[in-house]
Amino acid sequence: MTTPPLLAALIPLVADLSRELPEDERYRRLLHALRDVLPCDAASLLRLDGDHLVPLAIEGLSPDTLGRRFALAEHPRLATLLGHAGPTRFAADCAMPDPYDGLVLGHGRHLEVHDCLGCPLFLDEQAWGVLTLDALDPDRFDGADLDLLAGFASLASATVKAAQRIAALALRAEAYRQVADAADGRGMLGHSAAHKRLMKEVDVVGSSELTVLIHGETGVGKDMVAHALHGASARAGRPLITVNCAALPDNLIESELFGHVRGAFSGAVADRRGKFALADGGTLFLDEIGELPLPAQAKLLRVLQGGQLQRLGAEHDQRVDVRVIAATNRNLPDEVRAGRFRADLYHRIGVYPLHVPPLRERGRDVLVLAGRFLEENRSRLGLRSLRLGGDAQAALLAHDWPGNVRELEHLISRAALKALAGLSERPRILTLGAAHLALSAAAPAADRHDGTDAARESGGDLRQAIDHLQRDMIAASLRRHRNNWAAAARELGLDRANLHRLAKRLGLR
C-alpha cells in the first residue's frame, strides 16, 4: 500500500526527534519535508518576535533573507497569515506587496503574478510563527493544498510539541529576544563556525559573575557582546551602564566613575552619583578601557579589588555590587610591557578573555548581516524591496572588511542612497550592484595613507609606523579645518577629548 505523501514526509521528522541536531539543520529538514508535500519555488519558516517576523530557515530565497526582520506593520501578507487560524492563499492578482519581492533565487523581477500561501504555527494556543510557500506558477496551489498545509502544520507542531523540542527552542528564542532588545541584535547575527564559538563562550560565561575582557578589532560589535553577557546573567533585570573610557576628560574621570559631593571642586554645585553607583546591582561596561590614563587606572583598581569607592570630597567609602565587563581593541599585554597599562589592573579585568572574531573570518555571515542592514534601509527609504545583485554578493564575500560590521552597515547605507539617487523614478525593487558598493575604489591621493612610507622611515617598527600615520592624519585634518579640533574630530570619527589625548601623546599639543 502506498504511503500518503503527508505521512511519508513526517516520518523522517519524527525520527529526527530522537537525534541531536543543530537548530538550523532541524528547521532545514522541516522545510525540505514541506516542499516534498507541496512542491514550490521558495519556502520559509519565520518566528514571531514582538512585532516582527524573523526568518529561521529558508529554501529558494536569497541568503541575505536570513538577516532580515520583517515588520508586520510593513508587510500585510505576513500580518494576514498571523491573523488567520488556518492556511491562507493569496490570489495571483493580490495587491498586497510580497515580502519576498526580488528575493526569490533566479527571479529578480516583480512577483505580482505568482501563487503564494502560508499558515501560522501555534504553541500552547499562542502564535509562534508562520510557514510560507511561493510558486512562480500562478496556478500551482489549489483548495486541496490548503488542507494539506493545515494537516502538515498541525501534525508537525503536535509532534514537535510532544517531544518538547519547540518548547525548548521557544524558551531559548525568548532569551535571545531579550538580549536582542538590549543590544539591538545587530552584531549577534550569524551562522559561521567562528560566530557559533563566540556565542558558546557567551553562554558559558554569561551566567557567571566573572569579570570579562572583550577584545577584538574596531567595529566587530564588542558592545553587542557586552549586552549579550549582561542579558544572559542574573543581573539582566538590573541596569547596564556603559562608560566610553576614551571620551572621559582627564580632569573629570574620577567624578564620572565614582561621583562627587557638592563643593568637591570648582563647578561641583550639587552631589552626583558616579557610573559605579548607577550600576549598583547590575553591570558596568567599560568600553575602550585601554585608553584610560595611568592615574585613573590606579583608582579603578582600588574599587575592583575591594568593591568600595569614595566619591570626590566624601568622608566615607561606599560599597557597590557591580559586575564589570571591559572591552578594548588594543593588545593589553603589549600595553603592559610598554608601561602604558597597569599589569595588576590587566589581570583583574582579564579573568575571562573573550575574543570577538573579525568579519573577514566569518565567511557568509557577511550576507546575513547585510540582509539586516538592507531591510533597515528599505524601510527607511520607503522601498518595496532592496536587494543585492549577484556581483554585489560576490564583492561582499571577497572584501577584507578592515572596519568589520560597522563598515558593512555604513557601506550598505551609502550604496542604497547612491543607487536611488542615480534613478529618475523610485523603483519598486532596488538592486544594489557591485558598482554601487565601490569596494575596489581607491581613496584620493591626498587622503590615501597605507603606512608604507611611515614604516620605512621608522625602521619597520609597527607601533612607530602607526604613530607616524596617526600624527600625519591628525595634522592634515587640522590644516583642512583651520585648527578646529571639533571639526577634525568629527572627520576622523573620534571623540574630541580622545583626539586631544591622542594628539598630546603624539606630541602635537
C-alpha positions as CSV (number, residue, x, y, z in Angstrom):
1,M,0.0,0.0,0.0
2,T,1.3,3.4,-1.0
3,T,2.2,5.7,2.0
4,P,0.3,9.0,1.8
5,P,2.6,12.0,0.9
6,L,2.0,13.8,4.2
7,L,2.8,10.7,6.3
8,A,5.9,10.0,4.2
9,A,7.1,13.5,4.8
10,L,6.5,13.4,8.5
11,I,8.2,10.0,9.2
12,P,11.7,11.5,8.9
13,L,10.7,14.4,11.1
14,V,9.5,12.0,13.8
15,A,12.8,10.1,13.5
16,D,14.8,13.3,13.9
17,L,13.2,13.9,17.3
18,S,15.5,11.4,19.0
19,R,18.6,12.8,17.3
20,E,20.8,15.7,18.3
21,L,20.6,18.2,15.5
22,P,21.6,21.9,15.2
23,E,18.6,24.2,15.1
24,D,19.2,25.4,11.6
25,E,19.5,21.8,10.3
26,R,16.3,20.8,12.1
27,Y,14.5,23.7,10.5
28,R,16.0,23.0,7.1
29,R,14.7,19.4,7.3
30,L,11.3,20.7,8.2
31,L,11.2,23.0,5.1
32,H,12.5,20.2,2.9
33,A,9.7,17.9,4.0
34,L,7.2,20.7,3.4
35,R,8.4,21.1,-0.2
36,D,8.1,17.4,-0.7
37,V,4.5,17.6,0.3
38,L,3.8,20.9,-1.6
39,P,6.4,21.5,-4.3
40,C,7.2,25.2,-4.7
41,D,10.0,27.6,-5.7
42,A,10.6,29.1,-2.2
43,A,9.6,28.3,1.4
44,S,10.4,29.8,4.7
45,L,9.9,29.4,8.4
46,L,9.7,32.6,10.4
47,R,9.5,33.1,14.2
48,L,7.3,35.8,15.8
49,D,9.5,38.3,17.7
50,G,7.3,41.1,19.1
51,D,6.0,43.0,16.1
52,H,8.5,41.4,13.7
53,L,8.9,38.0,12.0
54,V,12.4,36.7,11.9
55,P,13.5,34.0,9.3
56,L,14.9,30.9,10.9
57,A,15.1,28.8,7.7
58,I,14.7,29.4,4.0
59,E,14.8,27.5,0.8
60,G,14.8,29.1,-2.6
61,L,15.4,32.6,-1.3
62,S,18.5,34.9,-1.3
63,P,20.9,34.1,1.6
64,D,20.6,37.7,2.9
65,T,16.9,36.9,3.7
66,L,18.1,35.2,6.9
67,G,19.4,38.6,8.2
68,R,16.2,40.5,7.7
69,R,13.5,41.3,10.3
70,F,10.1,41.7,8.7
71,A,8.0,44.4,10.5
72,L,4.4,43.2,10.5
73,A,3.2,46.8,10.0
74,E,5.1,47.0,6.7
75,H,4.3,43.5,5.4
76,P,0.5,43.0,5.3
77,R,0.7,39.5,3.8
78,L,2.7,38.2,6.8
79,A,0.3,40.1,9.1
80,T,-2.7,38.4,7.4
81,L,-1.2,35.0,7.8
82,L,-0.8,35.5,11.6
83,G,-4.3,36.9,11.8
84,H,-5.9,33.7,10.4
85,A,-6.2,30.5,12.4
86,G,-5.6,28.3,9.3
87,P,-3.9,28.5,5.9
88,T,-4.3,31.5,3.6
89,R,-3.9,31.6,-0.1
90,F,-3.3,34.9,-1.8
91,A,-4.9,35.4,-5.2
92,A,-2.5,35.9,-8.1
93,D,-3.6,39.5,-8.6
94,C,-3.4,40.3,-4.8
95,A,-2.5,43.9,-4.4
96,M,-0.6,43.4,-1.1
97,P,3.2,43.7,-1.5
98,D,5.1,40.5,-1.2
99,P,7.9,40.4,1.4
100,Y,10.0,38.3,-0.9
101,D,9.7,40.6,-3.9
102,G,13.1,40.4,-5.6
103,L,14.4,37.7,-3.1
104,V,13.4,34.5,-4.9
105,L,16.6,33.0,-6.3
106,G,16.9,33.2,-10.1
107,H,13.9,35.6,-10.3
108,G,14.9,39.2,-9.9
109,R,11.6,40.6,-11.4
110,H,8.5,41.6,-9.5
111,L,6.3,38.8,-8.1
112,E,2.9,40.4,-9.0
113,V,1.7,37.2,-10.7
114,H,2.6,34.1,-8.7
115,D,1.0,31.7,-6.2
116,C,1.5,32.2,-2.5
117,L,0.1,30.6,0.6
118,G,1.1,30.2,4.2
119,C,-0.2,29.4,7.7
120,P,0.5,30.3,11.3
121,L,2.2,27.9,13.7
122,F,0.8,27.8,17.3
123,L,2.4,26.7,20.6
124,D,0.1,26.3,23.5
125,E,-2.6,28.2,21.5
126,Q,-0.2,31.2,21.1
127,A,1.1,32.3,17.7
128,W,4.7,31.2,17.4
129,G,5.5,32.0,13.8
130,V,4.5,31.2,10.2
131,L,5.3,28.9,7.3
132,T,5.2,30.5,3.8
133,L,5.3,28.9,0.3
134,D,5.8,30.8,-3.0
135,A,5.4,29.3,-6.5
136,L,6.1,31.3,-9.7
137,D,3.3,29.4,-11.5
138,P,0.1,31.3,-10.6
139,D,-1.9,28.1,-10.7
140,R,0.4,25.9,-8.6
141,F,-1.8,25.6,-5.5
142,D,-5.5,24.8,-5.0
143,G,-8.0,24.2,-2.2
144,A,-6.7,20.7,-1.5
145,D,-3.2,22.1,-0.9
146,L,-4.7,24.4,1.8
147,D,-6.0,21.3,3.6
148,L,-2.7,19.5,3.1
149,L,-0.8,22.5,4.6
150,A,-3.1,22.6,7.6
151,G,-2.5,19.0,8.2
152,F,1.2,19.4,7.9
153,A,1.3,22.3,10.3
154,S,-0.9,20.7,12.8
155,L,0.9,17.3,12.8
156,A,4.3,18.9,12.8
157,S,3.5,21.2,15.7
158,A,1.9,18.4,17.7
159,T,4.8,16.0,17.1
160,V,7.5,18.6,18.0
161,K,5.5,19.7,21.0
162,A,5.1,16.2,22.3
163,A,9.0,15.9,22.2
164,Q,9.3,19.3,23.9
165,R,11.5,20.4,21.1
166,I,9.7,23.6,20.1
167,A,9.0,24.4,23.8
168,A,12.8,24.3,24.4
169,L,13.5,26.4,21.3
170,A,10.9,28.9,22.2
171,L,12.4,29.4,25.7
172,R,15.8,29.8,24.1
173,A,14.4,32.2,21.5
174,E,12.9,34.3,24.2
175,A,16.2,34.6,26.0
176,Y,17.8,35.7,22.7
177,R,15.0,38.1,22.2
178,Q,15.7,39.8,25.5
179,V,19.3,40.1,24.5
180,A,18.4,41.5,21.1
181,D,16.1,44.1,22.7
182,A,19.0,45.3,24.8
183,A,21.7,45.1,22.1
184,D,19.5,45.7,19.0
185,G,20.6,42.3,17.9
186,R,22.6,43.8,15.0
187,G,26.0,42.4,15.7
188,M,24.9,39.0,17.0
189,L,23.6,37.5,13.8
190,G,25.5,34.7,12.1
191,H,25.8,31.0,11.3
192,S,29.6,30.7,10.8
193,A,31.7,28.4,13.0
194,A,33.5,31.5,14.4
195,H,30.3,33.1,15.4
196,K,28.9,29.9,17.0
197,R,32.1,29.6,19.0
198,L,31.7,33.2,20.3
199,M,28.0,32.5,21.2
200,K,29.0,29.3,23.0
201,E,31.5,31.4,25.0
202,V,28.8,33.9,25.8
203,D,26.6,31.1,27.1
204,V,29.4,29.7,29.2
205,V,30.5,32.9,31.0
206,G,27.3,35.0,30.7
207,S,25.5,33.5,33.7
208,S,28.6,33.8,35.9
209,E,29.9,36.7,38.0
210,L,33.3,36.7,36.4
211,T,34.9,39.9,35.1
212,V,35.1,39.6,31.3
213,L,37.6,41.3,29.0
214,I,36.2,41.5,25.4
215,H,38.9,42.2,22.8
216,G,38.7,42.5,19.1
217,E,39.2,44.9,16.2
218,T,37.3,48.2,15.8
219,G,33.8,47.7,14.6
220,V,33.3,44.0,15.4
221,G,30.5,44.6,17.8
222,K,32.2,44.3,21.2
223,D,29.4,46.4,22.7
224,M,26.8,43.9,21.5
225,V,28.7,41.1,23.1
226,A,28.7,43.1,26.4
227,H,24.9,43.5,26.1
228,A,24.6,39.7,25.4
229,L,26.6,38.9,28.5
230,H,24.5,41.1,30.7
231,G,21.3,39.7,29.2
232,A,22.4,36.2,30.0
233,S,23.3,36.9,33.6
234,A,21.2,37.0,36.8
235,R,21.6,40.8,36.6
236,A,19.6,41.1,33.4
237,G,16.8,42.9,35.2
238,R,19.2,45.5,36.7
239,P,20.9,48.4,34.9
240,L,23.7,48.0,32.3
241,I,25.7,51.2,32.5
242,T,28.2,51.9,29.7
243,V,31.2,54.1,30.0
244,N,33.3,55.1,27.0
245,C,36.7,55.5,28.7
246,A,38.2,57.2,25.6
247,A,35.6,60.0,25.9
248,L,36.3,60.8,29.6
249,P,38.1,64.2,30.0
250,D,41.2,63.6,32.2
251,N,40.1,66.1,34.9
252,L,36.6,64.5,35.2
253,I,37.4,60.8,35.0
254,E,37.2,60.3,38.8
255,S,34.0,62.2,39.1
256,E,32.4,60.4,36.2
257,L,33.3,56.9,37.6
258,F,32.9,57.4,41.3
259,G,30.8,60.6,41.7
260,H,31.4,63.7,43.9
261,V,29.8,65.7,46.6
262,R,28.8,69.3,46.4
263,G,31.8,71.6,46.6
264,A,34.4,68.9,45.9
265,F,35.9,71.1,43.2
266,S,35.1,74.2,41.2
267,G,31.8,73.7,39.4
268,A,30.6,70.9,41.7
269,V,27.3,72.7,42.6
270,A,25.5,69.5,43.7
271,D,26.1,65.9,44.7
272,R,26.5,63.5,41.8
273,R,26.4,59.7,41.6
274,G,29.1,58.1,39.5
275,K,28.7,55.3,37.0
276,F,29.6,52.7,39.6
277,A,26.8,53.8,41.9
278,L,24.4,53.9,38.9
279,A,25.3,50.3,38.1
280,D,24.9,49.0,41.6
281,G,23.3,45.6,41.5
282,G,23.9,45.5,37.7
283,T,26.7,45.6,35.2
284,L,29.2,48.3,34.3
285,F,30.6,48.1,30.8
286,L,34.0,49.9,30.5
287,D,34.4,50.3,26.7
288,E,37.8,51.2,25.3
289,I,39.4,50.6,28.7
290,G,42.9,50.7,27.1
291,E,42.5,54.5,26.7
292,L,42.4,55.2,30.5
293,P,45.4,57.1,31.7
294,L,47.6,55.5,34.4
295,P,46.3,57.6,37.4
296,A,42.7,56.6,36.6
297,Q,43.8,53.0,36.3
298,A,45.1,53.0,39.8
299,K,41.8,54.4,41.2
300,L,39.8,51.9,39.2
301,L,41.9,49.0,40.5
302,R,41.1,50.0,44.1
303,V,37.4,49.8,43.5
304,L,37.6,46.5,41.7
305,Q,39.7,44.9,44.4
306,G,37.6,46.0,47.4
307,G,34.2,46.8,46.0
308,Q,34.3,50.1,47.7
309,L,34.6,53.6,46.3
310,Q,34.8,57.1,47.6
311,R,33.1,60.0,45.9
312,L,35.3,63.1,45.4
313,G,35.0,65.2,48.6
314,A,33.2,62.5,50.6
315,E,34.4,61.4,54.0
316,H,33.2,57.8,53.9
317,D,33.5,54.9,51.5
318,Q,30.5,53.5,49.7
319,R,30.1,49.8,48.9
320,V,28.8,48.7,45.4
321,D,27.8,45.4,43.9
322,V,28.8,45.6,40.3
323,R,29.9,43.1,37.7
324,V,32.5,44.6,35.4
325,I,32.8,43.9,31.7
326,A,35.6,45.7,29.8
327,A,36.4,46.0,26.1
328,T,39.4,47.1,24.1
329,N,40.8,47.0,20.6
330,R,44.4,47.3,21.9
331,N,46.7,44.5,22.8
332,L,46.8,45.0,26.5
333,P,49.8,42.6,27.2
334,D,51.8,44.8,24.8
335,E,50.5,47.9,26.6
336,V,51.6,46.5,29.9
337,R,55.1,45.8,28.6
338,A,55.2,49.3,27.2
339,G,54.3,50.7,30.7
340,R,51.0,52.2,29.4
341,F,48.7,49.9,31.3
342,R,49.0,48.5,34.8
343,A,49.7,44.8,35.0
344,D,47.6,44.4,38.2
345,L,44.6,46.0,36.5
346,Y,45.0,43.9,33.4
347,H,45.0,40.7,35.5
348,R,42.0,42.0,37.5
349,I,39.8,42.7,34.4
350,G,41.1,39.8,32.3
351,V,39.7,37.0,34.4
352,Y,37.8,35.7,31.3
353,P,39.1,37.0,28.0
354,L,36.6,36.8,25.1
355,H,37.8,37.3,21.5
356,V,35.3,38.7,19.0
357,P,36.3,37.5,15.5
358,P,36.6,40.0,12.7
359,L,34.1,39.9,9.9
360,R,36.6,38.6,7.4
361,E,36.8,35.3,9.4
362,R,33.0,34.8,9.5
363,G,32.5,33.7,5.8
364,R,29.0,34.0,4.6
365,D,27.8,35.8,7.8
366,V,28.5,39.0,5.8
367,L,25.4,38.2,3.7
368,V,23.3,37.6,6.7
369,L,24.3,40.8,8.3
370,A,23.9,42.6,5.0
371,G,20.3,41.4,4.9
372,R,19.6,43.1,8.3
373,F,21.0,46.4,7.0
374,L,19.2,46.1,3.7
375,E,15.9,45.7,5.4
376,E,16.6,48.7,7.7
377,N,17.4,50.8,4.7
378,R,14.5,49.5,2.7
379,S,12.1,50.7,5.4
380,R,14.0,54.0,5.9
381,L,13.9,54.8,2.2
382,G,10.3,53.7,1.7
383,L,11.1,51.0,-0.8
384,R,9.1,47.8,-1.6
385,S,12.3,45.7,-1.9
386,L,16.1,46.4,-1.5
387,R,18.3,43.5,-2.6
388,L,21.8,42.6,-3.6
389,G,22.7,41.6,-7.1
390,G,24.9,38.6,-7.6
391,D,28.0,40.7,-8.3
392,A,27.4,42.6,-5.1
393,Q,27.1,39.4,-3.1
394,A,30.4,38.2,-4.6
395,A,32.0,41.6,-3.8
396,L,30.9,41.5,-0.2
397,L,32.3,38.0,0.2
398,A,35.6,38.9,-1.3
399,H,36.2,42.1,0.7
400,D,38.6,42.1,3.7
401,W,36.4,44.3,5.9
402,P,39.0,46.3,7.9
403,G,36.1,48.2,9.5
404,N,34.2,45.0,10.2
405,V,30.4,45.1,10.9
406,R,30.3,48.9,11.3
407,E,32.0,49.3,7.9
408,L,29.4,46.9,6.4
409,E,26.5,48.9,7.9
410,H,27.7,52.2,6.6
411,L,28.6,50.7,3.2
412,I,25.0,49.4,2.7
413,S,23.5,52.7,3.7
414,R,25.8,54.6,1.2
415,A,25.2,52.2,-1.6
416,A,21.4,52.4,-1.2
417,L,21.5,56.1,-1.3
418,K,23.8,56.2,-4.4
419,A,21.7,53.6,-6.2
420,L,18.5,55.5,-5.5
421,A,20.0,58.9,-6.5
422,G,21.0,57.5,-9.9
423,L,17.4,56.8,-10.9
424,S,14.9,59.2,-12.3
425,E,11.9,57.3,-10.8
426,R,11.6,55.5,-7.5
427,P,11.6,51.7,-8.3
428,R,9.6,49.0,-6.6
429,I,12.7,46.8,-6.4
430,L,16.1,48.4,-6.0
431,T,19.0,46.1,-6.7
432,L,22.4,47.1,-5.4
433,G,25.3,46.1,-7.7
434,A,29.0,45.9,-7.1
435,A,29.4,49.3,-8.7
436,H,27.2,50.9,-6.0
437,L,29.3,49.3,-3.3
438,A,32.5,50.7,-4.9
439,L,34.6,48.4,-2.7
440,S,37.6,48.5,-5.1
441,A,37.6,52.3,-5.5
442,A,40.8,53.8,-4.3
443,A,40.9,56.8,-2.0
444,P,42.0,60.2,-3.4
445,A,45.8,60.5,-3.4
446,A,45.7,63.4,-0.9
447,D,43.8,61.3,1.6
448,R,45.4,57.9,1.0
449,H,47.6,56.5,3.7
450,D,48.9,53.0,3.5
451,G,51.6,53.3,6.2
452,T,54.4,52.1,3.8
453,D,56.4,55.3,3.9
454,A,55.9,55.6,7.7
455,A,57.1,52.1,8.2
456,R,60.2,52.7,6.0
457,E,61.0,56.0,7.8
458,S,60.6,54.4,11.3
459,G,62.8,51.4,10.5
460,G,59.9,48.9,10.3
461,D,58.6,49.2,13.9
462,L,54.9,48.8,13.6
463,R,53.9,50.9,16.6
464,Q,56.1,53.8,15.4
465,A,54.6,53.5,11.9
466,I,51.1,53.7,13.3
467,D,52.0,56.7,15.5
468,H,53.6,58.3,12.4
469,L,50.5,57.7,10.4
470,Q,48.1,59.0,13.1
471,R,50.3,62.1,13.5
472,D,50.1,62.8,9.8
473,M,46.3,62.2,9.5
474,I,45.6,64.4,12.5
475,A,47.8,67.2,11.3
476,A,46.3,67.1,7.8
477,S,42.8,67.2,9.2
478,L,43.6,70.2,11.4
479,R,45.1,72.0,8.4
480,R,41.9,71.3,6.4
481,H,39.7,72.7,9.2
482,R,42.0,75.6,10.2
483,N,42.9,74.1,13.5
484,N,39.3,73.5,14.5
485,W,39.6,70.5,16.8
486,A,35.9,69.7,17.0
487,A,35.6,69.6,13.1
488,A,38.8,67.5,12.9
489,A,37.5,65.0,15.5
490,R,34.2,64.6,13.5
491,E,36.1,64.0,10.3
492,L,38.4,61.4,12.0
493,G,35.5,59.7,13.7
494,L,36.9,60.4,17.2
495,D,35.5,61.9,20.4
496,R,37.1,65.4,20.8
497,A,38.5,64.6,24.2
498,N,40.0,61.4,22.9
499,L,41.5,63.3,19.9
500,H,43.1,65.8,22.3
501,R,44.5,62.9,24.4
502,L,45.9,61.1,21.3
503,A,47.4,64.3,19.9
504,K,49.1,65.0,23.3
505,R,50.6,61.5,23.3
506,L,51.8,62.0,19.7
507,G,53.5,65.4,20.5
508,L,51.0,67.5,18.5
509,R,50.0,69.6,21.6
